[in-house]
Amino acid sequence: MTYAQTQKRKRYVVTIKGKVLEEQTVIVIIANSPENMRAMAEKLFRNVIFDNNGIPRADITYVESELL
């Protein structure tokens, strides 16, 4: 079995919803695991997810599906 076969990537439809303001962002991330997906979302949308003090100001939810 090759590395590519053991590391199946999945599609994550991620919704970032603000707690204070009624903002909602929906993005698609391709990642190996939910942990990698979350790290990518936090890296790309850090200013939306956290305030200047590092306190979370948004909720992240996702739907996982297989890539074809």
MODELLER restraints for C-alpha pairs under 7 A, 6 or more apart:
rsr = mdl.restraints
at = mdl.atoms
rsr.add(forms.Gaussian(group=physical.xy_distance, feature=features.Distance(at['CA:7:A'], at['CA:32:A']), mean=6.42, stdev=0.5))
rsr.add(forms.Gaussian(group=physical.xy_distance, feature=features.Distance(at['CA:8:A'], at['CA:32:A']), mean=6.14, stdev=0.5))
rsr.add(forms.Gaussian(group=physical.xy_distance, feature=features.Distance(at['CA:9:A'], at['CA:30:A']), mean=6.44, stdev=0.5))
rsr.add(forms.Gaussian(group=physical.xy_distance, feature=features.Distance(at['CA:9:A'], at['CA:31:A']), mean=5.24, stdev=0.5))
rsr.add(forms.Gaussian(group=physical.xy_distance, feature=features.Distance(at['CA:9:A'], at['CA:32:A']), mean=4.35, stdev=0.5))
rsr.add(forms.Gaussian(group=physical.xy_distance, feature=features.Distance(at['CA:9:A'], at['CA:67:A']), mean=6.99, stdev=0.5))
rsr.add(forms.Gaussian(group=physical.xy_distance, feature=features.Distance(at['CA:10:A'], at['CA:30:A']), mean=5.66, stdev=0.5))
rsr.add(forms.Gaussian(group=physical.xy_distance, feature=features.Distance(at['CA:10:A'], at['CA:31:A']), mean=5.65, stdev=0.5))
rsr.add(forms.Gaussian(group=physical.xy_distance, feature=features.Distance(at['CA:10:A'], at['CA:32:A']), mean=6.09, stdev=0.5))
rsr.add(forms.Gaussian(group=physical.xy_distance, feature=features.Distance(at['CA:10:A'], at['CA:64:A']), mean=6.74, stdev=0.5))
rsr.add(forms.Gaussian(group=physical.xy_distance, feature=features.Distance(at['CA:10:A'], at['CA:65:A']), mean=5.89, stdev=0.5))
rsr.add(forms.Gaussian(group=physical.xy_distance, feature=features.Distance(at['CA:10:A'], at['CA:66:A']), mean=5.00, stdev=0.5))
rsr.add(forms.Gaussian(group=physical.xy_distance, feature=features.Distance(at['CA:10:A'], at['CA:67:A']), mean=5.55, stdev=0.5))
rsr.add(forms.Gaussian(group=physical.xy_distance, feature=features.Distance(at['CA:11:A'], at['CA:28:A']), mean=6.87, stdev=0.5))
rsr.add(forms.Gaussian(group=physical.xy_distance, feature=features.Distance(at['CA:11:A'], at['CA:29:A']), mean=5.99, stdev=0.5))
rsr.add(forms.Gaussian(group=physical.xy_distance, feature=features.Distance(at['CA:11:A'], at['CA:30:A']), mean=4.72, stdev=0.5))
rsr.add(forms.Gaussian(group=physical.xy_distance, feature=features.Distance(at['CA:11:A'], at['CA:31:A']), mean=6.73, stdev=0.5))
rsr.add(forms.Gaussian(group=physical.xy_distance, feature=features.Distance(at['CA:11:A'], at['CA:64:A']), mean=5.80, stdev=0.5))
rsr.add(forms.Gaussian(group=physical.xy_distance, feature=features.Distance(at['CA:11:A'], at['CA:65:A']), mean=5.21, stdev=0.5))
rsr.add(forms.Gaussian(group=physical.xy_distance, feature=features.Distance(at['CA:11:A'], at['CA:66:A']), mean=6.04, stdev=0.5))
rsr.add(forms.Gaussian(group=physical.xy_distance, feature=features.Distance(at['CA:11:A'], at['CA:67:A']), mean=6.08, stdev=0.5))
rsr.add(forms.Gaussian(group=physical.xy_distance, feature=features.Distance(at['CA:12:A'], at['CA:28:A']), mean=5.64, stdev=0.5))
rsr.add(forms.Gaussian(group=physical.xy_distance, feature=features.Distance(at['CA:12:A'], at['CA:29:A']), mean=5.22, stdev=0.5))
rsr.add(forms.Gaussian(group=physical.xy_distance, feature=features.Distance(at['CA:12:A'], at['CA:30:A']), mean=6.20, stdev=0.5))
rsr.add(forms.Gaussian(group=physical.xy_distance, feature=features.Distance(at['CA:12:A'], at['CA:62:A']), mean=6.10, stdev=0.5))
rsr.add(forms.Gaussian(group=physical.xy_distance, feature=features.Distance(at['CA:12:A'], at['CA:63:A']), mean=5.56, stdev=0.5))
rsr.add(forms.Gaussian(group=physical.xy_distance, feature=features.Distance(at['CA:12:A'], at['CA:64:A']), mean=4.65, stdev=0.5))
rsr.add(forms.Gaussian(group=physical.xy_distance, feature=features.Distance(at['CA:12:A'], at['CA:65:A']), mean=6.45, stdev=0.5))
rsr.add(forms.Gaussian(group=physical.xy_distance, feature=features.Distance(at['CA:13:A'], at['CA:26:A']), mean=6.96, stdev=0.5))
rsr.add(forms.Gaussian(group=physical.xy_distance, feature=features.Distance(at['CA:13:A'], at['CA:27:A']), mean=5.88, stdev=0.5))
rsr.add(forms.Gaussian(group=physical.xy_distance, feature=features.Distance(at['CA:13:A'], at['CA:28:A']), mean=4.60, stdev=0.5))
rsr.add(forms.Gaussian(group=physical.xy_distance, feature=features.Distance(at['CA:13:A'], at['CA:29:A']), mean=6.59, stdev=0.5))
rsr.add(forms.Gaussian(group=physical.xy_distance, feature=features.Distance(at['CA:13:A'], at['CA:62:A']), mean=5.38, stdev=0.5))
rsr.add(forms.Gaussian(group=physical.xy_distance, feature=features.Distance(at['CA:13:A'], at['CA:63:A']), mean=5.24, stdev=0.5))
rsr.add(forms.Gaussian(group=physical.xy_distance, feature=features.Distance(at['CA:13:A'], at['CA:64:A']), mean=6.66, stdev=0.5))
rsr.add(forms.Gaussian(group=physical.xy_distance, feature=features.Distance(at['CA:14:A'], at['CA:26:A']), mean=5.60, stdev=0.5))
rsr.add(forms.Gaussian(group=physical.xy_distance, feature=features.Distance(at['CA:14:A'], at['CA:27:A']), mean=5.27, stdev=0.5))
rsr.add(forms.Gaussian(group=physical.xy_distance, feature=features.Distance(at['CA:14:A'], at['CA:28:A']), mean=6.00, stdev=0.5))
rsr.add(forms.Gaussian(group=physical.xy_distance, feature=features.Distance(at['CA:14:A'], at['CA:60:A']), mean=6.89, stdev=0.5))
rsr.add(forms.Gaussian(group=physical.xy_distance, feature=features.Distance(at['CA:14:A'], at['CA:61:A']), mean=5.81, stdev=0.5))
rsr.add(forms.Gaussian(group=physical.xy_distance, feature=features.Distance(at['CA:14:A'], at['CA:62:A']), mean=4.30, stdev=0.5))
rsr.add(forms.Gaussian(group=physical.xy_distance, feature=features.Distance(at['CA:14:A'], at['CA:63:A']), mean=6.68, stdev=0.5))
rsr.add(forms.Gaussian(group=physical.xy_distance, feature=features.Distance(at['CA:15:A'], at['CA:24:A']), mean=6.86, stdev=0.5))
rsr.add(forms.Gaussian(group=physical.xy_distance, feature=features.Distance(at['CA:15:A'], at['CA:25:A']), mean=5.68, stdev=0.5))
rsr.add(forms.Gaussian(group=physical.xy_distance, feature=features.Distance(at['CA:15:A'], at['CA:26:A']), mean=4.49, stdev=0.5))
rsr.add(forms.Gaussian(group=physical.xy_distance, feature=features.Distance(at['CA:15:A'], at['CA:27:A']), mean=6.59, stdev=0.5))
rsr.add(forms.Gaussian(group=physical.xy_distance, feature=features.Distance(at['CA:15:A'], at['CA:60:A']), mean=5.76, stdev=0.5))
rsr.add(forms.Gaussian(group=physical.xy_distance, feature=features.Distance(at['CA:15:A'], at['CA:61:A']), mean=5.27, stdev=0.5))
rsr.add(forms.Gaussian(group=physical.xy_distance, feature=features.Distance(at['CA:15:A'], at['CA:62:A']), mean=6.00, stdev=0.5))
rsr.add(forms.Gaussian(group=physical.xy_distance, feature=features.Distance(at['CA:16:A'], at['CA:24:A']), mean=5.62, stdev=0.5))
rsr.add(forms.Gaussian(group=physical.xy_distance, feature=features.Distance(at['CA:16:A'], at['CA:25:A']), mean=5.11, stdev=0.5))
rsr.add(forms.Gaussian(group=physical.xy_distance, feature=features.Distance(at['CA:16:A'], at['CA:26:A']), mean=6.39, stdev=0.5))
rsr.add(forms.Gaussian(group=physical.xy_distance, feature=features.Distance(at['CA:16:A'], at['CA:58:A']), mean=6.28, stdev=0.5))
rsr.add(forms.Gaussian(group=physical.xy_distance, feature=features.Distance(at['CA:16:A'], at['CA:59:A']), mean=5.69, stdev=0.5))
rsr.add(forms.Gaussian(group=physical.xy_distance, feature=features.Distance(at['CA:16:A'], at['CA:60:A']), mean=4.71, stdev=0.5))
rsr.add(forms.Gaussian(group=physical.xy_distance, feature=features.Distance(at['CA:16:A'], at['CA:61:A']), mean=6.66, stdev=0.5))
rsr.add(forms.Gaussian(group=physical.xy_distance, feature=features.Distance(at['CA:17:A'], at['CA:23:A']), mean=5.75, stdev=0.5))
rsr.add(forms.Gaussian(group=physical.xy_distance, feature=features.Distance(at['CA:17:A'], at['CA:24:A']), mean=4.42, stdev=0.5))
rsr.add(forms.Gaussian(group=physical.xy_distance, feature=features.Distance(at['CA:17:A'], at['CA:25:A']), mean=6.51, stdev=0.5))
rsr.add(forms.Gaussian(group=physical.xy_distance, feature=features.Distance(at['CA:17:A'], at['CA:58:A']), mean=5.29, stdev=0.5))
rsr.add(forms.Gaussian(group=physical.xy_distance, feature=features.Distance(at['CA:17:A'], at['CA:59:A']), mean=5.28, stdev=0.5))
rsr.add(forms.Gaussian(group=physical.xy_distance, feature=features.Distance(at['CA:17:A'], at['CA:60:A']), mean=6.61, stdev=0.5))
rsr.add(forms.Gaussian(group=physical.xy_distance, feature=features.Distance(at['CA:18:A'], at['CA:24:A']), mean=6.35, stdev=0.5))
rsr.add(forms.Gaussian(group=physical.xy_distance, feature=features.Distance(at['CA:18:A'], at['CA:57:A']), mean=6.00, stdev=0.5))
rsr.add(forms.Gaussian(group=physical.xy_distance, feature=features.Distance(at['CA:18:A'], at['CA:58:A']), mean=4.12, stdev=0.5))
rsr.add(forms.Gaussian(group=physical.xy_distance, feature=features.Distance(at['CA:18:A'], at['CA:59:A']), mean=6.42, stdev=0.5))
rsr.add(forms.Gaussian(group=physical.xy_distance, feature=features.Distance(at['CA:19:A'], at['CA:57:A']), mean=5.48, stdev=0.5))
rsr.add(forms.Gaussian(group=physical.xy_distance, feature=features.Distance(at['CA:19:A'], at['CA:58:A']), mean=5.11, stdev=0.5))
rsr.add(forms.Gaussian(group=physical.xy_distance, feature=features.Distance(at['CA:19:A'], at['CA:59:A']), mean=6.97, stdev=0.5))
rsr.add(forms.Gaussian(group=physical.xy_distance, feature=features.Distance(at['CA:20:A'], at['CA:57:A']), mean=6.82, stdev=0.5))
rsr.add(forms.Gaussian(group=physical.xy_distance, feature=features.Distance(at['CA:29:A'], at['CA:37:A']), mean=6.43, stdev=0.5))
rsr.add(forms.Gaussian(group=physical.xy_distance, feature=features.Distance(at['CA:31:A'], at['CA:37:A']), mean=5.45, stdev=0.5))
rsr.add(forms.Gaussian(group=physical.xy_distance, feature=features.Distance(at['CA:42:A'], at['CA:49:A']), mean=6.90, stdev=0.5))
rsr.add(forms.Gaussian(group=physical.xy_distance, feature=features.Distance(at['CA:49:A'], at['CA:56:A']), mean=5.78, stdev=0.5))
rsr.add(forms.Gaussian(group=physical.xy_distance, feature=features.Distance(at['CA:49:A'], at['CA:57:A']), mean=5.51, stdev=0.5))
rsr.add(forms.Gaussian(group=physical.xy_distance, feature=features.Distance(at['CA:49:A'], at['CA:58:A']), mean=4.91, stdev=0.5))
rsr.add(forms.Gaussian(group=physical.xy_distance, feature=features.Distance(at['CA:50:A'], at['CA:56:A']), mean=4.42, stdev=0.5))
rsr.add(forms.Gaussian(group=physical.xy_distance, feature=features.Distance(at['CA:50:A'], at['CA:57:A']), mean=5.34, stdev=0.5))
rsr.add(forms.Gaussian(group=physical.xy_distance, feature=features.Distance(at['CA:51:A'], at['CA:57:A']), mean=6.35, stdev=0.5))
